[in-house]
């Protein structure tokens, strides 16, 4: 009499039938699938022993059910991403969740080098200076009306230029005759002393310090022979015919009485008060 060879689950004979050896003994195919097969996370059907099974994060899938939830492309042999418990192929993930390059319009792929500024995103190789068209990378740049410039291009295109040396002013500077100057370029035409922050004047559009202007162009006091620089720190003065005096120097040549606001009598190269003039009569 033949030895019994039955399914460990249902007890039916396995002679002449396909079976699978499993824990607890041999099982007929229906019993094996019902006991040991996993349920597909997508279609909720059992994954039979003769089906290719895919496993991802404690979930089991039929090969045909393991696909992108948007385009339904099979992910069995493709890279994919899980977003909010949904499987997505790389193309669908990038289209839905990745940024678009503001320059070329292509997707900025996850993990690729990119630059972000003002709510926009660029591929690193697409973020270029609007002037020289070289990649800006990690270099400093200046935004201007939707364009982006490296510092040298921005200065060359937009920065004011010194009225004397014509080079760009990157910081500071002074204004003279409504034109920008480097502080070190605004100097006295006579002695080359820096004039920034100092009192100065000009002649024929050339700037001069007070001393040089007085020596070169100011009238000389008929008494002390020093320049009269009224309005430039030299005080008030008195003029008579072709002669000029500082207020402090305009006095009687004999008694030294101040003649400012007083009557006086010219006596050759001198001026006299009326009292001294009458004493000679």
C-alpha angles and dihedrals in degrees: 000000000000120000114251116261107184138157110270090221109041099016095230118142116266096201108128092004134106113254140172124224109229141155107305095025139294119338131197112240097257092049093045093052092045093050106035109019119105124232117247110245090216108043097018090228124129115266102233124223091251095051125094106248125205123198128202128165097338091315127112127210141183108243090246092050095052096091143124111284091221110039095017091228113159113259095192093109101013134090112256145171132222113223119179090342091307123117116231132181115232093256094054093042092052092045092052104035110016126086125251118236109250091215107044100016092230124130117272099228119225110265094020121123111266143163126222127197134156093358093307131110132211137183105250091244091049098055098093137167109258089222110044095014092227119141111270094205109160094340122118114265139182121225117218125175095327094319127102124215134188110238096257092050093046093050092047093049105035113010116104117253127229113256090224109038098019091225120133122268107229096176140358117357132147135251122237123172089354091301129111120245135181107247089237091051097055099083136146112276089221109043101010092236112157109257101193108120091008132104111256143152137204143231123197088355091302115123120231134184116239094257096050093044091050094049094046106035114005120101115255124241110252089219109041096017091226122131118273106224102176111187091018100078098287097102130226126326143196125228128200122176104315096336131092135195137188110244089245091052098045099098141122111287091223110036097020092230111159111254096195106129091000134105115261140181121225112228109185107292091348136075122218134195115244092255095056091043092054091047088068093057 
